[in-house]
Each structure stands twice: as structure tokens, then as C-alpha cells.
Amino acid sequence: MKTPDADVARFRAILGRKLGLQIDEDRTASVAELLRSRAPADQVDAYLARLETANSAAEVRSLAQDLTVGETYFFRHLEQFRALREVALPARVQAQKSRRALRILSAGCASGDEAYSIAIVLREQLPDPGSWDIDLWGIDVNPAMIEKAVRGRYSAWSLRETPVETRHRYFCVDGRDFCLEDAVRTTVSFEERNLVEDAPSFWQPEAFDIVFCRNVIMYFTPEVRSAVIARLARSLCAGGFLFLGHAETLRGISQAFHLCHTHGTFYYRRRDALQEPVVPSHAIGPKLGPNQEHASPGLLLGDGASWVEVIQNASERIARMAEESRRLSGPPDPTPAAPTVDRTEVDLEPTVELLRQERFLEAMSLLHALPTASRLDPEAQLLRAVLLTNAGQLAEAEQVCRQVLAADDLNAGAHYLMALCREHGGDRVAAAEHARIATYLDAGFAMPHLQLGLLARRAGDVERARDELSRAISLLGHEDPSRILLFGGGFTREALIDLCRSELRACRGRA
């Protein structure tokens, strides 16, 4: 006999297939309660069997109302609407000026607040809107939300970020509600649609100029997330814009887009030529155990010292140690022979092991010995940039990072190394920009937060320095040893945490 836990697991799997939802373990109790509300204990098997069939659309629609998040409001994250107004819309108007047609999609539109916000921006910014053929769509899997969107009636809470003049211009008050004027309301077409389901007639190639899909894919399973992004990529024009939620990135999902950062926000632009989605590795080399992190020298920054200078000092220390070892011990052991490498799968573990032993020259020789195709592998290139950085050759490291980012501008590690290189080059603005991109692409990456904290302290921004250094300490406690090895500048987890703490004490002294 099956256990109730097995029924809940089966229910979760069905929800993943039908709605794309990733139901985490901490929501098991609520999912179990939902299942109990749908079928008595003696009918659960029959209910789940029906739900698995192709004729379960009505029940899936009903479940969507209970499971999807409908929280939204007008002009949520104003910085993205500024980017829409000042970057995306002018670019697409210029691209489509001969056709005078724009196609814009709000996917996962909930109660329509986002779609109508876009409509207002279009109305205010588009030159001579009456002469343009504009299709603005709002789609959502929740039928109750679509019904609310069509009505166009909202509470004051939904307008909490809406400028007062915009309220007066586009809404009228009806009791406690704000009703959107018909001239705006009728410009948006709403439709109930499940993003998990492919519909070729709707998702036509290069059908849309701009897509907002914010705070949607974060709830999907990895497989559905990749499929939905691939569908959006195919349906966007070359050069079209994709806006995601602030906690969502395409790192490890798709290389069909360029990452953009303006107006204090991130968004994506579709490449001219689509590429197949790929999933790069999140770490280079072997996983290291907690006792395998290499020993650290003392770490102390004086006023005005930069993180790049600390890494350079460590490189010089390593070079002195290596020279002393050669003097006392005679000729070094021969460089390990390059392993036989499959061009389709590069084995970088021997090189990473040499890095762990701080044998930079031998590690670099091993990389150079790889076949040409393997040497140009993005992970091999990134590892080469790491070795160059640790050896103090930051100009060469920057050149390699630029090559990596030209192929994949969603590589968080390459952005972090670029931040170090730019700081070394005296361009602190670009250094901070690359570090911020690295933190966006990988929220768990500690090192760019450390660099941002040090940059902020040097700039006299004590509050930001405190925030970034505190965040770095929190993340360093859980950072993967392999990543500390690669990006920690030769220092241990404990030394890096001590550095952050000493910098925080210095910040308190300046407050």
C-alpha cells in the first residue's frame, strides 16, 4: 500500500509537469493539505490518475489559482520602466520604424498591473502612437487574475509606486477603487495561457520586440525554466529585450542573450544569431574537502590599499618562496606531462591541483599543452585568467577575460576577474560595474561583495562598504572551497573573513 507521502510526491511531480512549478520540501505540508482538499483519502489514486491525463485542463486551471503568486503593483521596480522608456523602447522604435509595428508581451501578468504600466509608458513615449500598429499582450495561467486584469479596477495599494500625476491622468476614483481609463485599458489584450505549454500559433519566431517575464521563472523547475526561456528567445526579434525579476538570471540557462546593465537595473537583449541553450559548469576543477584549502599568509590592508594590491603582494611572496626552494633544492621536478584530453570534455583537475599547490608556472604549462580546441574551452580560458591574476599579470588576464565574456557574458567568474583587472587599471567605475554584475549573476558569490566593500571604503562610502563586507562575511561562511581556491587570491576562508572584519572595524572608526 502506498503511503500518503508517496501520494504527495506524485502530486508534486504532476504539478511540475502541468504547471512547471518547483514545489520545495518546505511546502510539502501545504501541498498535502491542497491534495486533501481535492480528494478524499480513498479517492486520491483516482484523482491523481485523472490529473495526469490530457483532459485535466479544468482542474489544472483551478489548481493554478491556489498555487500561483499574484502579488504585483503598478510600476513595480521603477528602474526597469526607466530602462524601458529610455533604452528598450527607443531602440525598438528605431528598428521598426519602416514597419511602424511593435509587439510587446507581459508574461505572467497576474492582475494586469505590469501590462498596463507598459501601456502607459507607450502612450507617453511613443511618437504619434496612433500611426503605429501596436500589440500589447498580457498572459497568465491564473484565470481569476486574468478576469481582474480585464476589469481594470485597482486598490490604492496597487498604485503605491505610481506617481501622483500618473494617477490623476489615467485613473478615476470609484468608491475605494481606482478605475483605469478606457483609452489605456483597451490597448492591452489579456489571455489565459500556460507558459509550460507550447503553442506555435502564439509563440511565432521573432514575434515580439519586448518581453517582460518578471518573477515567473524563479518558481519553475530547471527543465521548464530552460524550455520557457528557449521559447521566449525564439519569439523575440534579434535585438529584442527581455526583462526578468531582480532575483532571476539566465546564468546557466541560456546564451541567447546579452546581459545589459543601465538605470540601476539588469535586463537582457537577444543576440543577433540564436544559439542553443547551454548549461556551463558552476565551478572549475574538483570539489575540495574542508581540509584541502591551501595555507594562507597573513592578510592586512592599510588605508588606501586595494584588493588587487593584496593579490599582487601574495604573488610576489609566492615567487620569492619558489626561488628560495629552487636555490636550496636544485632544479625543479619536470612539468607534469599534459594528459590526453578529449576535445569535447576538458579535464582541468590536474591544473587545478597545481594551482592549489601554488605552482603557477607548471599549471600554466599544463594549460598550454592542451590541444587547441581544449585550450579555447571557456573553463580552460577562465582558469588561465585565474592563473594570470594570481601571477600578477593582470593586463594579460584582462585580455583573456574579454575573450571569455565575448563568448559568454553571463560568466560570473570572468566578470569578477575583470573587476580586479579594471581596478588594477585605475578604472574603479568599471571595476564596480563588473563586480556588481558578478553578484547579480551569482547571488552566492562572496568575492565580488568583498571587492565592492573595499572599493566603497576607498571611495568614502562607509554605509555601502559595511553592507557589502557584511554580505561577504555571510557568504564566505558557506562558499565552496573550490571557488575560494580559484578566486580567493591565495588566501583561506578564515583569512578572507578576518580581512572583512578588520575592514568593518575600520569603517566603524570612520563613522
Buried (B, 14 or more C-beta within 10 A) or exposed (E): EEEEEEBBBBBBBBBBBBBBBBBEEEBBEEBBEBBBEBBEEEEBEEBBEEBEEEEBEEBBBBBBEEBBEBEBBBBBBBBBBBBBBEBBBBBBBEBBEEEEEBBBBBBBBBBBBBBBBBBBBBBEBBEEEEEBEBBBBBBBBBEBBBEBBBEBBBEEEBBEBBEEEBBEEBBEEEEEBBBBEEEBBEBBEBEBBBBBBEEEEBBEEBBBBBBBBBBBBBBBBEEBBBBBBBBBBBBBBEBBBBBBBBEBBBBBBBBBBBBBBEBEBBBBBBBEEBEEBEEBEBBBBBEBEEEEBBEBBEBEBEEEEBBBBBBBBBBEBBBEEBEEEEEEEEEEEEBBEBBEBEEEEBBBEBBBBBBBEBBBBBBBBBBEBBBEEBBEBBBBBBBBBBBBBBBBBBEBBBEBBEBBBEEBBBBBBBBBBBBBBBBBBEBBEBBBBBBBBBBBBBEEBBBBBBBBBBBBBBEEBBEBBBBBBBBBBBBBEEBBBBBBBBBBBBBBBEBBBBBBEBBBEBBEEEE
